[in-house]
Amino acid sequence: MAEMEGTAKAGRPRLYSYWRSSCSHRARIALNFKGVEYEYKAVNLLKGEQSDPEFLKLNPMKFVPALVDDDAVIGDSYAIALYLEDKFPNPPLLPQDPKKKALNHQIANIVSSGIQPLHNLTVLRFIDQKIGAGESVSWTQQQIERGFTAIENLIQLKGCAGKYATGDEVQLADVFLAPQIFAAIERTKIDMSNYPTLARLHDEYMAHPAFQAALPDRQPDAPSST
């Protein structure tokens, strides 16, 4: 990991990210969607670089992503998205309508609180060590399927889906859904035929330039395919 500094250079935000982290993936989408040019700093979670003393100054929880923007240091993907929304209001990630705004927060929270933390690297290592090697696989599938069922039903119940999750424009819910769906398909091999709305949204995300540029295998710290 490159030497860390407290402030970003030349007015460009610096994103501390790991290519495969779905939380980092969210932050990259938000930055791309807002059209914010940023400096990428890789943090290798498998090598434990999130525990380096300098990174702990950015996020004492030892999680990526962390965003440094001048003297602002934000160590959480949800907080990063809201910070970017306040600083760069256009294009917006949150609608003006309070009901749709609440729905975006609800969907984002299901992902960020009810799905992803239950199968992050720390949890999976604990399960494999304490319960048995490979037990984390079925646990991960169960947590994702439970969350996807809730979101699929919520979107259908609200009748809110357009081209994207809550309408015809990319919004906060999409920023959180896209990485979770991508990881479920590519890494966990979830059968998306059970979630037709989410499967359709995945196709839309994969066609959007801001989402494409944020994909894990397009990051500078991703393993080379050659």
Order of alpha helices (4+ residues) and beta strands (2+ residues): beta-alpha-beta-alpha-beta-beta-alpha-alpha-alpha-alpha-alpha-alpha-alpha
